[in-house]
Amino acid sequence: MKVVIDTNVFVSSFFGGHPGKIFQLWKSGLIVWCLSGDILDEYINVLNRLGLKDEKEIEELLRLFKQGVHVLFTRKPRKLQVVEKDPDDDKFFECALALGAHAIISGDKAVLAVKHYRGIHVYAPGEFVALFEG
């Protein structure tokens, strides 16, 4: 299953819980992580702001992204207007549409409010994990 992971879920994955389980689903190959240049830039910027840039796990993660392990990447997806309350979050839908992702996983209320977009389902982390624990 191809998924786009919102920055809040990505950062939370370092602390366990449902986001951590999503990270494990990716590492085990059960999901394919869809990324764009804009999303990856946001991930790195947020990690730098949080002071986590030297963590061993982050270095390993970026190495896996570069190697393309269970990852798809698009550089310049078509611009969309989907998230009315926060247009900066449109990048997650742009990436999902460009790479044919099945889902976006987010903890952001503005993104979750969309629910579905052109066959792409929007899930909270717990909802997504429940699909695999079923």
C-alpha positions as a Markdown table, in Angstrom:
| # | Residue | x | y | z |
|---|---|---|---|---|
| 1 | Met | 0.0 | 0.0 | 0.0 |
| 2 | Lys | 1.4 | 3.4 | -1.0 |
| 3 | Val | 1.0 | 6.2 | 1.6 |
| 4 | Val | 2.0 | 9.8 | 2.2 |
| 5 | Ile | 2.9 | 10.6 | 5.8 |
| 6 | Asp | 2.2 | 14.0 | 7.2 |
| 7 | Thr | 5.1 | 15.7 | 9.0 |
| 8 | Asn | 3.4 | 15.5 | 12.4 |
| 9 | Val | 3.1 | 11.7 | 12.1 |
| 10 | Phe | 6.7 | 11.5 | 10.8 |
| 11 | Val | 8.1 | 13.4 | 13.8 |
| 12 | Ser | 5.8 | 11.5 | 16.2 |
| 13 | Ser | 7.1 | 8.2 | 14.9 |
| 14 | Phe | 10.4 | 8.8 | 16.8 |
| 15 | Phe | 8.4 | 8.6 | 20.1 |
| 16 | Gly | 6.5 | 5.4 | 19.5 |
| 17 | Gly | 2.7 | 4.9 | 19.6 |
| 18 | His | 0.7 | 4.6 | 16.4 |
| 19 | Pro | 3.1 | 6.7 | 14.4 |
| 20 | Gly | 5.9 | 4.4 | 15.6 |
| 21 | Lys | 3.9 | 1.4 | 14.4 |
| 22 | Ile | 3.5 | 3.1 | 11.0 |
| 23 | Phe | 7.2 | 3.5 | 10.8 |
| 24 | Gln | 7.6 | -0.2 | 11.5 |
| 25 | Leu | 5.1 | -1.1 | 8.8 |
| 26 | Trp | 7.3 | 0.9 | 6.4 |
| 27 | Lys | 10.5 | -0.7 | 7.5 |
| 28 | Ser | 9.0 | -4.2 | 7.1 |
| 29 | Gly | 7.8 | -3.4 | 3.6 |
| 30 | Leu | 4.1 | -3.5 | 4.2 |
| 31 | Ile | 3.7 | 0.1 | 3.1 |
| 32 | Val | 5.6 | 2.2 | 0.6 |
| 33 | Trp | 6.4 | 5.7 | 1.7 |
| 34 | Cys | 5.6 | 8.4 | -1.0 |
| 35 | Leu | 7.6 | 11.5 | -0.8 |
| 36 | Ser | 8.1 | 14.8 | -2.7 |
| 37 | Gly | 10.9 | 17.3 | -2.5 |
| 38 | Asp | 8.6 | 19.7 | -0.6 |
| 39 | Ile | 7.7 | 17.0 | 2.0 |
| 40 | Leu | 11.2 | 15.9 | 2.5 |
| 41 | Asp | 12.3 | 19.5 | 2.9 |
| 42 | Glu | 9.6 | 20.0 | 5.6 |
| 43 | Tyr | 10.7 | 16.9 | 7.4 |
| 44 | Ile | 14.3 | 18.0 | 7.6 |
| 45 | Asn | 13.4 | 21.6 | 8.6 |
| 46 | Val | 11.2 | 20.4 | 11.4 |
| 47 | Leu | 13.8 | 17.9 | 12.7 |
| 48 | Asn | 16.4 | 20.7 | 12.6 |
| 49 | Arg | 14.1 | 23.1 | 14.5 |
| 50 | Leu | 13.6 | 20.3 | 17.1 |
| 51 | Gly | 17.3 | 19.8 | 17.4 |
| 52 | Leu | 17.1 | 16.2 | 16.3 |
| 53 | Lys | 19.4 | 16.5 | 13.3 |
| 54 | Asp | 22.3 | 14.5 | 14.7 |
| 55 | Glu | 20.2 | 11.5 | 15.9 |
| 56 | Lys | 21.4 | 8.1 | 14.7 |
| 57 | Glu | 17.8 | 7.1 | 13.7 |
| 58 | Ile | 17.4 | 10.1 | 11.6 |
| 59 | Glu | 20.6 | 9.5 | 9.7 |
| 60 | Glu | 19.5 | 5.9 | 9.1 |
| 61 | Leu | 16.1 | 7.1 | 7.9 |
| 62 | Leu | 17.6 | 9.6 | 5.4 |
| 63 | Arg | 20.0 | 6.9 | 4.2 |
| 64 | Leu | 17.0 | 4.6 | 3.6 |
| 65 | Phe | 15.2 | 7.3 | 1.7 |
| 66 | Lys | 18.2 | 7.9 | -0.5 |
| 67 | Gln | 18.5 | 4.2 | -1.2 |
| 68 | Gly | 14.8 | 4.1 | -2.2 |
| 69 | Val | 14.0 | 1.3 | 0.3 |
| 70 | His | 10.2 | 1.0 | 0.2 |
| 71 | Val | 10.1 | 4.7 | -1.1 |
| 72 | Leu | 8.7 | 6.4 | -4.1 |
| 73 | Phe | 9.7 | 10.0 | -4.9 |
| 74 | Thr | 8.3 | 12.8 | -7.0 |
| 75 | Arg | 10.1 | 16.1 | -7.5 |
| 76 | Lys | 7.5 | 18.4 | -9.0 |
| 77 | Pro | 3.9 | 17.2 | -8.6 |
| 78 | Arg | 1.0 | 19.2 | -10.1 |
| 79 | Lys | -0.2 | 22.0 | -7.8 |
| 80 | Leu | -3.6 | 21.4 | -6.2 |
| 81 | Gln | -5.9 | 23.3 | -3.9 |
| 82 | Val | -7.4 | 20.8 | -1.5 |
| 83 | Val | -6.9 | 21.9 | 2.2 |
| 84 | Glu | -8.9 | 25.2 | 2.6 |
| 85 | Lys | -7.7 | 26.0 | 6.1 |
| 86 | Asp | -4.0 | 25.4 | 5.4 |
| 87 | Pro | -3.0 | 25.4 | 1.7 |
| 88 | Asp | 0.6 | 24.5 | 2.7 |
| 89 | Asp | -0.8 | 21.0 | 3.4 |
| 90 | Asp | -1.8 | 20.6 | -0.2 |
| 91 | Lys | 1.7 | 19.2 | -0.8 |
| 92 | Phe | 0.6 | 15.9 | 0.8 |
| 93 | Phe | -2.3 | 15.6 | -1.7 |
| 94 | Glu | -0.1 | 16.6 | -4.6 |
| 95 | Cys | 2.4 | 13.9 | -3.8 |
| 96 | Ala | -0.3 | 11.3 | -3.2 |
| 97 | Leu | -2.0 | 12.0 | -6.5 |
| 98 | Ala | 1.3 | 12.1 | -8.5 |
| 99 | Leu | 2.5 | 8.7 | -7.1 |
| 100 | Gly | -0.9 | 7.0 | -7.0 |
| 101 | Ala | -0.9 | 6.7 | -3.2 |
| 102 | His | -3.8 | 5.0 | -1.5 |
| 103 | Ala | -3.7 | 7.0 | 1.7 |
| 104 | Ile | -2.5 | 10.0 | 3.5 |
| 105 | Ile | -1.8 | 9.6 | 7.3 |
| 106 | Ser | -2.1 | 12.7 | 9.3 |
| 107 | Gly | -2.8 | 14.1 | 12.8 |
| 108 | Asp | -3.6 | 17.5 | 11.4 |
| 109 | Lys | -7.3 | 18.5 | 11.7 |
| 110 | Ala | -7.4 | 20.5 | 8.5 |
| 111 | Val | -6.0 | 17.5 | 6.5 |
| 112 | Leu | -8.2 | 15.0 | 8.3 |
| 113 | Ala | -11.3 | 17.1 | 7.4 |
| 114 | Val | -10.8 | 16.3 | 3.7 |
| 115 | Lys | -11.4 | 12.5 | 4.4 |
| 116 | His | -11.2 | 11.5 | 0.7 |
| 117 | Tyr | -9.8 | 13.0 | -2.4 |
| 118 | Arg | -9.8 | 11.4 | -5.8 |
| 119 | Gly | -9.7 | 7.9 | -4.3 |
| 120 | Ile | -7.1 | 8.8 | -1.7 |
| 121 | His | -8.2 | 8.1 | 1.9 |
| 122 | Val | -7.1 | 10.3 | 4.8 |
| 123 | Tyr | -6.5 | 8.5 | 8.0 |
| 124 | Ala | -5.5 | 9.4 | 11.6 |
| 125 | Pro | -2.5 | 7.2 | 12.7 |
| 126 | Gly | -4.7 | 5.0 | 14.9 |
| 127 | Glu | -7.2 | 4.4 | 12.1 |
| 128 | Phe | -4.4 | 3.5 | 9.7 |
| 129 | Val | -2.7 | 1.0 | 12.1 |
| 130 | Ala | -6.1 | -0.6 | 12.8 |
| 131 | Leu | -6.2 | -1.6 | 9.1 |
| 132 | Phe | -3.2 | -3.8 | 9.7 |
| 133 | Glu | -4.2 | -5.1 | 13.1 |
| 134 | Gly | -7.7 | -6.0 | 11.9 |
